Amino acid sequence: MSTTTSLRVPDAPPVLRRGKRRRSRRGALTGYLFLVPLLFGLAVFRFYGFGYNVWLSFTKAGAFGPARFIGLDNYVALISDSQLGVALVNTFRFVVVAVPAVVIVSLLCATLMQHRFRGESVFRAILFLPAVCLPTAIIFVFGWLFQTQYGLVNATIRSIGASPVSWLGSTTGVTVVVTLIVLYLSFSVPTIILYAGMQDIPTEFYEAATLDGAGPVRRFFKITLPLLGPSLFFVVLTTTISVLKLFDVVYLLLPPEQSTSVNFGMTVLYYYYQLAFVGIGQRGYAAAVSLVLFVLILVVSLVFFRLQRRFVHYGEDG
């Protein structure tokens, strides 16, 4: 008959326990010290800046001098502001046209990256090229291409006997040019995200569908798109928010001295810039306009997350 003897590990001496707790507190303090610059930046440039902007929207503040509290007058003036209405219509039009274009092109490019072909590495390098180029340079190049008198696009149109188009002199022309610029600047990163999402789809699904006689198109719509839901949701949401905040394309493409052309492409953020930094500097009213854009982005994001529960399915959903 064998006996089992249980060995009890003695507790650490109080001195060692205190030393361990001291080292743990020192490590935690060191971590918090590394976070101080980040927290300071968030406090100053995010929380304080947002709070100050909210307060400023209830004041009348010019380019110089102290702000004067006027209550809800700025928000009442927004209701009858026709220029804000133009900016909102233009912004929504860019969202409706540009976002689907970016998503569709990104999907096509990501699907092409799934296949092996000659020159594949060159194709991938060309796809990612817009992400590493200066947006300002790309916007100017597109502006020269679509220039009315000397642009390459109108030169091509003249060569086939047609009349040149004033691309930056109409709502349709500005929408086409802005959409092409946004598309070229924005499709690279979504392509990589969607391609990564496609890589996570198990190949067994495609093999089973092929055995059942499903063709490439049917496999794409019945397998790829449903399982790509989370990646597709992220791309659509971030692209929509990016277009809602569109500023640099309009600012560089449409010069302020051509007020008619600016109206064809004016966005909410560009209108805020004009109020706050151009002309008489209506900083209080501009702050109210910026909060309209904030509420707009917040509402759109909430709607997207609400729709996500119904249309986006994750792996753990079964």
N, C-alpha and C positions, 0 to 999 in steps of 0.2 A: 504494500500500500504506500503510495507516494503522497507526500504532502506538498502543497504549493504555498510558498511564502510570498506575500505581497510586500513589495518594496515601496515605501512612501518617500517621494522626493521632498526634501526639506525646503521650506519657504526661504526666499531670499532675505537676507538681513535687511532691516529697515533702512540702513544707510544706502544699500544698493537700490532699493525701491525708490527712495527719494531722488537718487541720482538719475534713474531711468526717467522718472516723471519730469525732472528738470531738463533733461536732454530732449524729451518730447515737446515740452513747452517752447524750448529754444528753437527746435525745428519748425514748429507751427508759426512762431514769431517771424522767423526768417522767410517763410512762405508768404505771410501777410505783408512783409516789407517789400517783397518783389511785386505784390499786387497793388501797392500804393500808387505808382505812376499811372497804371491803367484806371484805377478807381478815381484818381484825381482828374484824369482826362474825361472820363464819363461824367463826373459831377459838374465840371466846368463847361464842357462843350456840348453835352447832351441834356442833362437834367436842368441845369441853370439856363442854358440857351433856349430850351423848349419853354420853360416857365416864363422867361423874360419875353419871349415871342407872344405867348398867350396874353400876358399883361399888356404888351404893346398894342395888341389888336383892339383893346378897349380905349385907346388914346388917340389923340391927334398929334402926330410927331412929324416934323419936317426934317430936312437935311441937317439943320442946326437948331440948337436950343432945346430946352427941356420938353418932355412929353406932357400933354394935358389930357386928363381923364375925361372921356366923353360918353362912357357907357356903351350902349349897343348901337350907336349911330353908324359905325363902320359896317356892321352886319346888316343893318337896315338898308344902307346904300348899296350893298351887294345885290339885293333883290332886283333893283332897277338898273344895274350896270350892264349895258349891252355889250361892252367890250369883254367882260368876263364871260358872257354867254357865247361870244365868238370863240374865245379861248377854250371853253368847255366843249363846244361842238367839234372844234379842230382836234382836241386831245382825244375825244372818243372816236373820231374818224380814224386817227392814226392807230389807235388800239385795235379797232375792228379790222383794219386792213393789214397792218404790219405784224401783229401777233400771229394770226394764222399763217402768214407767209413764212415767218421765222420757224414756226413749229413744223410746217410741212417740209420745208427745205432741210431742216435738221434731221427729220425722220428719214428722208430719202438718202441723205449723206451717211447717216448712221447705218442704214440698211446696206448701202454699197460697201461700207467698211467691213461688213460681215463676210464678204466674199473675197476670195483670193484672185488676183489678176495681175497682169504685167504692169509695172509702173505704180504698184500699190503704195509704196513709200512716198513717191512724188505726189500722188493724189492726197495722201494724208497731210503732207507738209503744206500743200496749197490750201487745204481745208482750214488748217490752224493758222495760216498766215495773217488773216485779219485780226486775230487776238493779240498779236505781237506788234502790229503796226500802230502808228500814232493816229488816233481818231481824227484829229484836226487835219492831217495830211489827206486822209481818205475823203473827208467832207469837201475839202477844196478841190480834189481831183474830180469828184462827182459834179461839183459846181461848174468846173471848166468843161466837162463832157456835155452838160446840158445847157451850156450858155447859148443864148438865142442866136447871136450873130456868128460867132466863131467856134461854137461847140462841135465836137466830133459827131454827136448824135444828129444834130441838124444838118451837118455837112453830108452825112449818109442819107438823110431824108431828101436833101436837094439832089443828090446824085441819081435818085430814082425818079426824079421829076415831080416830087411832091412839095408842098409848101412847108417852110420851117414852122416849128411849134414854139410858142412862148411858154416854155416849161415852168418858169417861175412867175408867170403872169396870170395864172388861173388856179382855182382851187384844185381841179383835177390834176394839172401838171405838178403843182407843189406836192400833192398827195403821192403821186407816182415817184417823184424824185426822193422825197423823204422816206418813203417805204423802202426803196431800193438801198438807200444809205443805211437805214436801220437794219435791214436784212443782212447786208454785207458785214456790218459791224458786229452783229449779234448772233449769227448762226454757229460760230465755231465752238464755243463752250457748250451750248445745248447739244450739239452733235456728239461731243465727247461724253456728256452725261447720258444721253440716250444709248450710245454705243455700249457704255459700261452696263447699263440696265439690260441691254440685249444679251450681253455676255453671261449674265446671271440666270437667264432662262434655261432650264434643263433641256439638253438635247433629246432626251427621251420623249418629250412631248411632240417634237417635230418628227421623230422617227415613227411614232405611233400614228400621227396624222398622215404621214406619207404612205404608210401601209394601208390606211383606210381610203386612200385615193385622193386626199386633199392636195390641191395644187399650191404653188407659191403664194398666189394672191389670197386664197382661202386660209392658208396657214398664217399669213401676216395679220389678217383681220380677226381670226378666231383664236390665235395663240399669242402672237407678238404684242399686239395692241393691248389686250386685257392684262397680260402679265407685266406690261411696261407702264401700267397705270401710275405707280408712285413716282417714277422718273419723269413721266409725261406731265404729271400734276405739278411737280417742282419747276419744270421748264416753263409751262404755261403761266404759272403764278409769277415767277421772277421776271419773265419777259413782259408781262402785263404791267407790273409795277415799274419796270424800267421805262416803258413807253409812256406811262402816265407822268413820269418825271422828265420827259424829253425836253432838253434845253439847248445843248451844244449844237445839234444839227440845225435847228432853226436860227440860232444866233449867228452861226458862221455862214449859213447858206443864204439867208435873206438879210441884206443890209438894212439897218434902221432907217436910213434916209429914204428908202422906198417903202413908204407906209402901206401902200396897197398890197405889195408882195408880202409884207410882214403879216398883214391880216389874214392872208390865205393860209399861213402856217403857224400863226401864233398859238402857243400852248399856255396852259395855266402857269407853269413855272416861268416861262418867258414873260408873261404879263406881270408876274410878281417882280421880276428883275427890272422891268421898265418902271414900275411904280416906285420901287425902293431905291434904285440907283441912277435912273435917267430922269431928266426933267426936274420937277420941283421936289422930288424925294418924299413921297407920301409913305413914310415908314409905317405908320399905324395902320393905314388902309392896306398896305402891302402885307402886313402881318396877318390881317384878316383873310386875305386871299390865300396866303400860304396855309392857313388852318383849314380852308375849304379843300385844298389839295390833300392835306393830311386826312381829313374825314373821308374824302373820296377814296383814297388808297386803303384806309381802314375798312370801309364798307365793302370794297371789292375783295379784300383779303378774307373778310368774314364770310362773304358769299361763296368764295372758292372753297374755304374749309368746310362750309356747310354742304356743298355739293360733293366734296371729297368723300364724305361718309357714305354716299349713295353710289358713286361711280368708280371710286378708286378702291381696289381690293389688294390687301397685303397678304404676304405668305401665311401669317398666323390666322387669317380669317377663315381658312379652310376652303 
